[in-house]
């Protein structure tokens, strides 16, 4: 019985937290943050590739490929996680 009360309270808190989070940030802001994070990640990849290879052209090629592949992989990663009920 106590466990049920704790779980119910936890579920209620999670729902409240989610509502608060959903109300605190608009979708446009989330999209902007996603794009800016992807840019930061790609710049990081280009710089690392440049240091490792010594070739700036090759580094930009690796960065461009990484940009596209990681967006595609993230899309499928999210779709798979949407099918998993664990943690909901």
HELIX and SHEET records of a PDB file:
HELIX    1   1 UNK A    2  UNK A   24  1                                  23    
HELIX    2   2 UNK A   27  UNK A   53  1                                  27    
HELIX    3   3 UNK A   56  UNK A   82  1                                  27    
END                                                                             
